[in-house]
Amino acid sequence: MRVDNQIISLNPFLIQVSPNGREFKVVGIEKDLTVDSKWINETKKYHWIVTIKFLDNNQRVRLYFDYNDRCMKKVKV
């Protein structure tokens, strides 16, 4: 999944580092059921919501991804 110029792994056991140096983990992955699935190149694609948690202050952010795994929106939870 791509967020700006960074590719993040969906592995919940992996500690990752944001471009501004903050460590985070992926703590949730879900289909965005408010958007219909779509067939692209004979593959059924979905919009996804990935929740990350920053380890320095436990802040959570939801990342909303489109059919092409590009981040469209970031929302603090």
N, C-alpha and C positions, 0 to 999 in steps of 0.2 A: 504494500500500500504506500502511496506517495503523499507526503505532506510537504507542500512547498518544494524545496529541493532535497528533501530527506526521504529515504525509503525506510519505513519501519517494519519490523518483524511482528507477527501476530503471536509469537511464542510467549506465553504468560510467565515463563520461568526466566526469561532473558531480561537483564537490566540494560536499558538503552540510554543514550545521552542525546538530549535535544540540541539544536544548533546553538542555544545560549548557555549550554553546559549543565543543564538540570537533568538529573537521572530520573527515569520513569519506567513503569511497567505497564503492559497491557493487562487490564483487569476485567474486560468484558467485550464480547463480540456478539452482535445480533443483526438479523435482517431488518431493514427499515420497511416495515409492513405498510407504511403510508404511501409507498411508491410501488407501482406494479412491476413485476419482473418483465424482462424483455429478451427476445432471442437475438443474439449477435453472433454472426459466423457459426451458426448451428449450435450455439451454446447458450443455455439459459442464464442470464445475468441478473443480478440484484443490486440494490443499493444497500450499503452496510453502515452500521453504527459501531464504532470502536471506542471503548472507554479506556482512558489511560489515567494512571495515578502518579503524580510526581512524588518522589520519595523524600524530598526535603521538607515538605509541609502537608503531605497527604491530599493536596488539591487534586480534584478529578476534572477531566475535560472529556467531552464527547466529541469525536471526530466523525463527520458525516461524509461518506464516500459514494461516488457515482458508479455507474455501470463499468467504467474503465479504471476503477480503483484509485481515482484522484480525489483528494479531499476538497469538498465544496464549502464546508462550514465547520467552525470550531465553537463549542458552547461550554462554558464553565458550569459544572454541576454543583 
